[in-house]
Amino acid sequence: MRPRISPGRLRELGPINWVVWQVLSKAAGTDDAHLFSTLGRTRGLFRGWLHYSGKLMPGGRLPRHESELVILRVAHLRGCEYEMDHHIRLGKRAGVTPEILDRLRTGPDAPGWSDKHRALLAAVDQLVRTRDLDDAHWTSLAEHYDERSLIEIVLLVNQYEGLASTITALRIQRDGV
């Protein structure tokens, strides 16, 4: 499938976004992170989105390992291979092993999760499926997280679900393709 909007280069990105794209591509372990070279075409909007995204991950309060669990579960549920590729690499740095990745694909009912991680993943599943959390899931999640972290979890799930939709709708190709 061809991208609906081609990744930009210096002319389309402008000098600031071009440098940002170069740095983020290297950090992602690729020569061209198509997500950034495509979204970078929006100029200032791209930088605002990066700021917001960066405040959630990696700059959020959740431990990085838990953020990666959330993101990878969202990517799996949405069938977003681009997000999966990128966050498998990042997840490894945060302790997401191949065994944990297999459990993530199975979901919160897979054996081996702590009560905290089971509650987190069950909340992700319900948010993605229904766009809401029922009282039982909220109460279970609130046993492990404070109010600020609860808000952050909801924002993180929705950020990466929206990103999966953006990647899908724009037909952004996986890096290296």
Steps between C-alpha positions, in 0.01 A plus 500: 500500500632842406509789746229758445749776580864442421756554776636852477855617459665836569273696265176355643612481863684828533839522670380453860284195432768358270752505787239359741421221252872417465551482877183298563582260218840428650346455846250257347784304340407576139613732221146622438232481766209535256263610775708807578586583138128486416356681803787751480333644191255675736785721627400660835219252560759220487713666766195555722402135458857392585494709815169348613608148405832541676328612819312167499790282389782507591429798727198362684470383859436138409807280512634458148435124509131559571472768231642254250254231612215743436630612162577151377157373606329788319710436189414130512128559547497753215713282271747786457824336389682834482435565870584139582835516318601825664392409852638147492839670457429755773337239722813285498688792656229514769509129581229368267635153424377269221309304766325817623426596139331161447291556814408848376364352181286259705381777730417557864375143549839348413667329794797676658374857536513673837166630628615852412592415141185291454288799612697733270460278194133429570442876514684545169285231340177655623601853400591390150187287466239733654669843537410485870583323826228343707507536878651155554799570272544848645498368858747227412735749335462749788628237744842538337519859373445849640264750336765669289621164367142390427451808283833436330405140420178612328687769306777257401256239370313761299818662369624171357160392376469832316852458367413150373200653319720770350761248383229281350305780329814657351633155404837582655735222400707311751855627532740330264226430244 
